[in-house]
Amino acid sequence: MTSDTATRHTEATRQAIVAAAAELFVQRRSDGFSVQEVADRAGLTHRTIYRYYPTRQELIAATVEQLAPGFGDERFSEVSTVEEWIAGLGRLFTHTEANFEVIRALLGMALGDGELQMFGEDLRQRDTHRWHVFRRQFPNLPDDDARTTFASLRHLMSSTSYVLMRLRFGLSPAKATEAIQVAASQIINETVRRDNAAKRERKKR
């Protein structure tokens, strides 16, 4: 088998795996699927699936990327302030709305299976960038206060929060986006106050 043939075979196998997983994902929604079910549908062995996707989370992430391209890539790496992060939520939630049913099913599966680290290291890296942006903006907050506030903001400004607002409270896409942005801005305003107070306390010492 030539190198080009092997590459085509590898890509065809990868596509067959993701296609089978996507079919099961659409059928099952929040009930999820097993790796063995994907293997059976794709006509492959359980071992072959794991050769291409070493963990179930990686397979699910690839499946969601196929069904809702870009969902796992919240492009906030370029933001330099928390305000820019808040302003960029409109773009994120427009994308979430366009893929609402897929993302709703993904969240149901993740919560049901306890697989909240669906996007693994990539998600942690994006959170690290946003954490550094937050910390540079509020350098005087005690560490525990800063981490608690950041965690609250990170959860609030997520597709998970948006989907829950849409489903639980029946908000329109525009109202759900506005509610999250307003709440995030209120948290930031209060954080500014606490950061300034902490700065004054440090100067007194």
Secondary structure by P-SEA (a helix, b strand, c coil): ccaaaaaaaaaaaaaaaaaaaaaaaaacccccccaaaaaaaacccaaaaaaacccaaaaaaaaaaaaccccccccccccccaaaaaaaaaaaaaaaaaaaaaaaaaaaaaaaacccccccaaaaaaaaaaaaaaaaacccccaaaaaaaaaaaaaaacaaaaaaaaccccccaaaaaaaaaaaaaaaaaaaaaaaaaaaaaaaac
